[in-house]
Amino acid sequence: MRKPTIQDVARRAGVGVGTVSRVLNNHVAVKGVTRETVLRAIADLDYTPNPHARRIAGGKSYTISVLLPVLTTEFYTRLLDGLEAAFQEARYDVAIFPLLDRSRLERYLGSHTLAYQADGLVMATYNLTTLFHERRVRTQQPTVLVDAYADNVDCAFMDNVTGGRLAGDYAATLPGALYAVWVETELDQLFTTRVFEDRRSGFHEAVTRAGRTVRREFTSSFDTLAARNTAAALLDEAQTTPGGLPATVFASADLLAGALLDEAQLRGLRVGEDLRVIGFDDQPWAAARNLTTLHQPVENMGYEAAQLLLSRLGGHRGPARARRFEPTLIRRDTA
């Protein structure tokens, strides 16, 4: 059987080829009912556009560049799932550019870099748009921030202050000394991200309001070995300081919470009694480990960020828009 063509889709949907093309390009000038009719025809015929012909005809790459801090955490894997789901629906390819460290970031600052030859740009967690104003990066593509907020660019972000408050409100009701573990990476020293700063401010606000104090705070990177070393240092202090146990720890990312659970098990501590742990993320493994944590709708946040960018690519020219997401506390056995 021959492959269905765009003309076949147009005939089945009862529209012109140009309308089908606009639907494929996610153009805003197509009515909702018409769009649904065309998408149904595409699905019925199992039509797949020729990407090479599409690029030539449209003068576009049909590629979106995604700049991520790292690739090795479950958070960014889930974020990518949400982004890619939306972009694939609109038949855009995704090119991933992990920043990782200063040297790699410097390579991405040149306007000749492939990252800036895509039709659109997604920046995760770190707002690099200040580099555009400094003319260190020259790009005209529509840009969206995800897991970050700015008032001059489209963004989809988590309300981390509220998440920190929820953790602090709950931690303050639990017995024993309070500890906290925060995340810092090399990129934090180069660019501003408010993710963990906001979680920290919300947590301290709630703890102070409840008349409690945090005995000590620790900092770790996203590296699993660093997280385990930090967990060991925290538990060393708790076990050797009078009144250090029982203890409640707010680990500002589930990766850090998991390291605490591993270290506590190694030391024979009773999690939920000697040590209470509250995480942040609700990663897929959190339920299996009975981790009390703040659930983040990460995939939904990624999907919404992609939709904001796709609407720009489809012709939207309005002011910057912000989509806010709020974490929810999930209580399990660790606290």
Residue pairs with C-beta under 8 A, 6 or more apart in sequence:
3 48
4 45
4 46
4 47
5 47
6 17
6 20
6 21
6 47
6 49
7 17
8 45
8 47
9 20
9 38
9 41
9 42
9 45
9 47
10 16
10 17
10 19
10 20
12 41
12 44
12 45
13 19
13 20
13 34
13 37
13 38
13 40
13 41
14 37
15 34
15 37
15 38
19 30
19 34
19 38
20 38
20 42
21 57
22 29
22 30
23 30
23 34
23 35
23 38
23 39
23 42
24 49
24 54
24 91
25 58
25 90
25 313
25 314
26 90
26 310
26 311
26 313
26 314
27 314
27 315
28 311
28 314
28 315
28 316
29 314
29 315
30 38
41 47
49 91
51 62
51 91
51 93
54 62
54 91
55 61
55 62
60 119
61 117
61 118
61 119
62 91
62 92
62 93
62 119
63 92
63 93
63 94
63 95
63 118
63 119
64 83
64 87
64 92
64 93
64 94
64 95
64 118
64 119
64 120
64 121
64 122
64 306
64 309
65 95
65 97
65 114
65 115
65 116
65 117
65 118
65 120
65 121
65 122
66 80
66 83
66 94
66 95
66 96
66 97
66 122
66 124
67 97
67 99
67 108
67 115
67 121
67 122
67 123
67 124
67 126
67 128
68 76
68 79
68 80
68 96
68 97
68 98
68 99
68 124
68 125
69 76
69 98
69 99
69 100
69 124
69 125
69 126
69 185
69 187
70 76
70 98
70 99
70 100
70 185
70 222
71 77
71 96
71 98
72 222
73 222
73 255
74 254
74 255
74 281
74 283
74 284
74 285
75 253
75 281
75 283
75 296
75 298
76 124
78 283
78 298
78 299
78 302
79 124
79 146
79 147
79 298
79 299
79 301
79 302
80 94
80 96
80 302
81 299
81 302
82 298
82 299
82 300
82 301
82 302
82 303
82 304
82 305
82 306
83 94
83 122
83 146
83 302
83 303
83 305
83 306
84 94
85 299
85 302
85 303
85 306
86 302
86 303
86 306
86 307
86 310
87 93
87 94
87 306
87 310
90 310
92 119
92 120
92 310
95 114
95 115
95 118
97 108
97 114
97 115
98 104
99 105
99 108
99 126
99 187
101 186
101 187
102 186
102 187
102 190
105 187
105 190
107 113
108 115
108 137
109 131
109 136
109 137
110 137
111 137
111 138
111 139
115 121
116 137
116 138
116 139
116 141
118 141
119 141
119 142
119 313
120 141
120 142
120 143
120 144
120 309
120 310
120 312
120 313
121 139
121 141
121 142
121 143
121 144
122 143
122 144
122 145
122 146
122 305
122 306
122 309
123 129
123 143
123 144
123 145
123 146
123 148
124 145
124 146
124 147
124 148
125 146
125 147
125 148
125 193
125 195
126 148
126 187
126 191
126 192
126 193
127 145
127 148
127 150
127 153
127 191
127 192
127 193
128 137
128 191
129 143
129 145
129 150
129 152
129 153
130 191
131 137
132 138
132 139
142 154
142 309
142 312
142 313
143 153
143 154
143 309
144 153
144 154
144 155
144 156
144 305
144 306
144 308
144 309
144 312
145 153
145 154
145 155
145 156
145 157
145 305
146 155
146 156
146 157
146 301
146 302
146 305
147 156
147 157
147 158
147 195
147 301
148 155
148 157
148 193
148 194
148 195
149 155
149 157
149 194
149 322
150 320
151 320
151 322
152 320
153 320
154 305
154 308
154 309
154 312
154 320
154 321
154 322
155 305
155 308
155 320
155 321
155 322
155 323
156 301
156 302
156 304
156 305
156 308
156 322
156 323
156 325
157 301
157 322
157 323
157 324
157 325
158 195
158 296
158 301
158 324
158 325
158 326
158 327
159 324
159 325
159 326
159 327
160 194
160 195
160 196
160 198
160 199
160 202
160 327
161 198
161 199
161 201
161 202
161 205
162 202
162 326
162 327
163 198
163 199
163 202
163 280
163 294
163 296
163 326
163 327
164 198
164 199
164 200
164 201
164 202
164 203
164 204
164 205
164 206
164 252
165 202
165 203
165 205
165 206
166 202
166 206
166 294
166 327
166 328
166 329
167 199
167 202
167 203
167 206
167 250
167 278
167 280
167 294
167 329
168 202
168 203
168 204
168 205
168 206
168 207
168 210
168 250
169 206
169 210
170 278
170 292
170 329
170 331
170 335
171 178
171 203
171 206
171 207
171 212
171 248
171 250
171 276
171 278
171 335
172 178
172 206
172 207
172 210
172 211
172 212
173 210
174 248
174 276
174 335
175 246
175 248
176 245
176 246
176 247
176 248
176 276
177 215
177 238
177 241
177 243
177 244
177 245
177 246
177 247
177 248
178 207
178 212
178 213
178 214
178 215
178 247
178 248
178 249
178 250
179 214
179 215
179 216
179 217
179 218
179 234
179 238
179 247
179 248
179 249
179 250
180 200
180 203
180 214
180 217
180 218
180 249
180 250
180 251
180 252
181 217
181 218
181 219
181 220
181 230
181 231
181 234
181 249
181 250
181 251
181 252
181 256
181 260
182 196
182 199
182 200
182 217
182 218
182 219
182 220
182 252
183 196
183 219
183 220
183 221
183 222
183 252
183 253
183 256
184 196
184 219
184 220
184 221
185 221
185 222
186 221
187 193
196 252
199 252
199 280
200 252
203 250
203 252
204 214
207 213
207 214
215 241
215 244
215 247
216 234
216 237
218 230
218 233
218 234
219 230
220 226
220 227
220 229
220 230
220 256
220 259
221 227
222 253
222 255
224 255
224 259
227 255
227 256
227 258
227 259
228 259
228 262
228 263
230 256
230 259
231 256
231 259
231 260
231 262
231 263
231 264
232 263
234 249
234 260
235 260
235 263
235 264
235 267
235 269
235 275
237 244
238 244
238 245
238 247
238 275
239 245
239 267
245 269
245 274
245 275
246 273
246 274
246 275
246 276
247 274
247 275
247 276
248 275
248 276
248 277
248 278
248 335
249 257
249 260
249 275
249 276
249 277
249 278
250 278
250 280
251 257
251 259
251 260
251 277
251 278
251 279
251 280
252 280
253 279
253 280
253 281
254 279
254 280
254 281
254 282
254 283
254 285
254 286
254 291
254 293
255 281
255 283
256 279
257 277
257 278
257 279
257 280
257 286
257 291
257 293
257 334
258 279
258 285
258 289
258 291
260 275
260 277
261 271
261 277
261 289
261 291
261 334
264 271
264 274
264 275
264 277
265 271
269 275
271 277
271 333
271 334
272 333
272 334
272 335
276 292
276 334
276 335
277 291
277 292
277 334
277 335
278 292
278 293
278 294
278 334
278 335
279 286
279 291
279 292
279 293
279 294
279 334
280 293
280 294
280 296
280 327
281 293
281 294
281 295
281 296
281 298
282 291
282 293
282 294
282 295
282 296
282 330
283 293
286 293
286 330
286 332
287 332
289 334
290 332
290 333
290 334
291 332
291 334
292 329
292 330
292 331
292 332
292 333
292 334
292 335
293 329
293 330
293 332
294 327
294 328
294 329
294 330
295 327
295 328
295 329
295 330
296 325
296 327
297 325
300 325
301 323
301 325
304 323
304 325
305 323
308 321
308 323
